[in-house]
């Protein structure tokens, strides 16, 4: 979608549908039974079929040649799309065994990503000035199990070279304590990365958030912090990276970070910020997720099965940073 913002309104200028190799529409349906969430009709009453072509896209950048790169939560996967919207190739974790897709699927990502938490695959995508891509896993991996992932504060970032069509580095990213990010919150599993933004060569802003709070951290991708292919990429390693209470003390080269802005202190910023983009060296554009106007639980629908709108609007908000980063 291409939008134009003018004052307090924004307008959809154009829409480019995603299609498979044969021109069929790409759906948003989950791919694999037993691995992905079960799909239902709009009223949540009727099961519908899984779709190996389906993508739960969460991040987008445009390459110099006009093509697009997207990240997806299901695989999790990195998807290359032509300037006309056709899926050219989908890169997935080794061992995923996704069958029946109507476009090329390549198992080129580390197999450790198969342990992503359900519906918490890639959520952030940034394009560095040299063309490399950085993908962020939304939450810590469920290693060795779901409980470990829920309690962990260590997520992973991956660097991908479009030229080599391969992951070239992996980094351990450490969340702040949940009550630091969101005072009063005590559930560590509420911590997520929803956006990463390139602000220079090997430099990123990483968004740490809960549904009610968000902070932006400045990070430099140091070569010495690369953990790709090491013991932390082995599912049999105990304790796992996610189980370590203090990864740095255990010898893990955790990425350094510096707080740039606490969005909770900025007037006018809504809850659940999931998209961050740079406008200029000191200005960011933020967009929230209104979850299609849905709430959780039975109150999401009335007695006739119709959606009860939450009233939460999608909002674009501009934030001026204290200084250039």
N, C-alpha and C positions, 0 to 999 in steps of 0.2 A: 504494500500500500504506500502510495506517495501522498503526503498530506501537506497542506500549506496552512501555516498559523498566521492569523491576522487579529491582533487585539485579543479579545477574550473568546474567539472562535477558531476552530480549525475545520478545514474542508478537505475531503478526499478528492485528490486531483486525478488519480488513476489507480487501477488495481490490476495486478499481474497474477493470474492463476498459476499455481504450481501443477505441472503435469508429469506423467511418467514418460518413458521412452516412446510408447505408442500413442501418446496424446491424451490418455485418460486422466481425469482429475485426481490429484493426491488428496486423500482424506486426512482427517485428524484422528482416525481410529487407531487403537493400540494394535500391536503386531502379533504377539505370541501369547497363547493361552497358557496360564500357569506362571508366566513371568510378568506380564503387564496387567494393569487393572482391567476388570471386566467391563466391556462397553454395553451401554443401554440406550434405549430411545430417549428422546428429549424429556419425556415425563418420568424417566427412571423406572419404568414398569416392564419394558420388554427388552430382553437381551438381543443384541445385534451381533453380526459377525465380526471377527477380527480381520484386520487388513494388513498384509505384509508391506504394503506401500505407504501406510499411514505414518504421519510425522507429527510430533508434538513440538513444534518449533518454538524456541525461546530466545534466540539471538540472531542478528543479521548484520553482515557487513558487505560492502560492495567493493569488488576488486578493481584494479586499474583497467582491466579489459572489459568492464561492464557486467561481468558475471557476478553472481552472489554466492556467499557462503552462509550457511545456516547451521545452528546447533539444535539438537533434538534430545528430548528427555527419555524416550523409549529405549533406544539402543544401549547406552546413549550413543549418539552418532553425530558426525560432521558431514554436512551435505553440500555438494557443489551443484549450483543451479545456473543454467545459461541466462543470458540477458533477456531471453524470451520466456523464461519460467520453467524450462524443461530440466528435470533432475538429471544431471550428467553422471554423478557418482555419489554413493553413500558409503562413508567410512565407518565401520562398526568395530566393536571389540573382537579380538581373536577368540573363537569358540562360540560366538553367538548363534551360528547356524540358522540365520534368517533365510527361509525358503519362500519362493513364489513371488518375489518382488519384480515389478515390471520396469526395472532400471538396474544398472550395475551396482552390486554390493561387494565391498572389499573389506576383509577382516584385517585392518591395518592399525587398529588402536590396541593398547595394552589390555590383555585379558582380565586384568585385575578389576577393570571397570564393569565386568559382569556382576560385581557385587554392589552395584549402586542401589541405593534405597529406592523402593517403588515410587515412581513419579518424582524422583529427585535426581535425574541425570544431568546433562549439560544444561546450564541456564544462562551462562554468560559467555560472550564471544567478543574478542577485540582483534583488530588488525594493526600490527605494528608497522611503523614507517617503511621497513624493508619488505613488507608483504607477508611475513610470518603471522600465523594466527595463534591466539591464546584462548583456550576453552577452560571454563571453570565448572567443576562438578558442584551442584547446588548444595549438597550436604555430605558429611563424611560417609565413606563406604560402610556397608554392613559387614565388617570384618572383625572377628570371625562369625558374628551373628548380628541380628537386628539390635539386640540390647546394647552391644558394644558401639554400634553406629549411632544410636540414639544418645548415648552418653558422651560421645567424642566431640572434641573441638578442633579436630584436624581434618581439613578438606584438601583437595588436590587441584592444581592447575596443570594443564598440559600445553606444550608448544608444538605447533604443527607447521611443517614446511610445505606449501603448495607445490613448490618446485620438485621436492623429493617425494611428495605425497606420502609423508611419514611423520610420526611423532618424533621430535628431536630432543625433547627435554620434558621433565616432569618435576613439579615442585610441591613441597608440603606447605600449606598455608594454615596458620593457626588463628582461630577466632579468639576474640576477647571473651571473657566470661559473659554469660547471657545477661546477668544483672548489671553489667557495665554497659552493654549495648542497649538494653531495655530495662531501666531501673524498675524493680518490682516483679520482673519475670524470673521464674526459677527453673523453667524447663529448657534444658540445653538443646533438645532436639528442635526447638523453634529457631535456632540460628541457621541462616542460609546465605549463600552468595547468589544474587540475582543479576548482577551486572559487573562487567569489567570493561574499562575504557582505556585505550592507549593514549598516553599524554607525552610520549617521546620515545626515543630509542630504548627499548627494553624497560620502559617505565609504564606503570599502570595505576589507575585508580580502581580499587576493589571495594565493592559495596557489601558490607556486612549488615544483615537485617533480621528482624523478626517481622511479624505482620503489623506491628505498631511502632517500630523504631528502625532507623537506618543510619549508618555512618559510612563515610568514605575514607579508605586508607590508601596512602601512597606506597607503592611497592616497586622495587627494582628486581628484575629477573637476573639474578647472579648465577653465572655458570657453575660456581662452586656449590650452589644449592641444588643442582640437578640430581634427582634420585632415580631416574629412568633406568629400568632393567636391573636394579639392585634387589636386595632382599625384601624391600618394602613392596615390591611388585609381585611377590610370591604369596599366594593365598594361604600357604602352610606356615608362614612365619609367625612365631609366637614369642612375645606378644606382638600383635599386629601394630602397624603405625597408628591405627585408630584407637588402640587400647592404651597407648602411652600417655600417662598423666603429664609428663614433661618431655616431649620429643627432643628438644634441644639438649637436655641433660643426658639423653640416651644416645646422643651422637647424630641425631637427624639434623641436617642443615636447613632449618626452618627459615622461610623467607622473612627478612626484616620488613617492618612496616612503620608508617607514621600517620597519625590521625590528621586528616585534612579538614573535615567538617562533620559535625554531628547534626544531621538533618532535623533531629528533634528540637534543636534550638532555633531553627529557621522558621519564621512565620509563614503560614500559608501552604506548607508542605503536607499533603494528605498521607494517610496510612498506606501501607503495602506498596511502596515504591519498588518497581521491578525493572524499569528501563532508565538508563542514564546515558546521555550523549553530550559531547563537547560542542559548544557553539563557537567559543573562541577560547583564548588562553586562560580566561578567568570566569567564564560563564558556562554553566551546565544546564541542559534541559532534562527534566525528570518526567516520567509518566508512571501512573499507578495502575494496578490491576484491580478492576472492579468485579472480577469473577463472573462476568456476564450478568451482573445484577442478582446473583444467587447468594443465598445463605446456606449454612449447613443444617442438616436435620430435616425433620418432617415439616417444619414451618416454611421450607423453601417452596412448597406447592399448596394451593388451596384445595378445598374438598372436591373440586372438579378436575384436579390434576394440572391446573394452570400455574405458571411461575408467578410467585409473589416477588415483585421487584424490590430489591434492598434499598433502592434510592441512591446508591453510591455511584457517582459519575466518574468517567475517565477524564483525567485532568492533566494537562501539560503545564508544568511549573518551571520557571527559570530561577536559578540560584547563582548569585555572584559569590565567587570564592574570595577568601581573605586576601590571597595573593596568587600570582601565577604559579602553576605547578607543572 
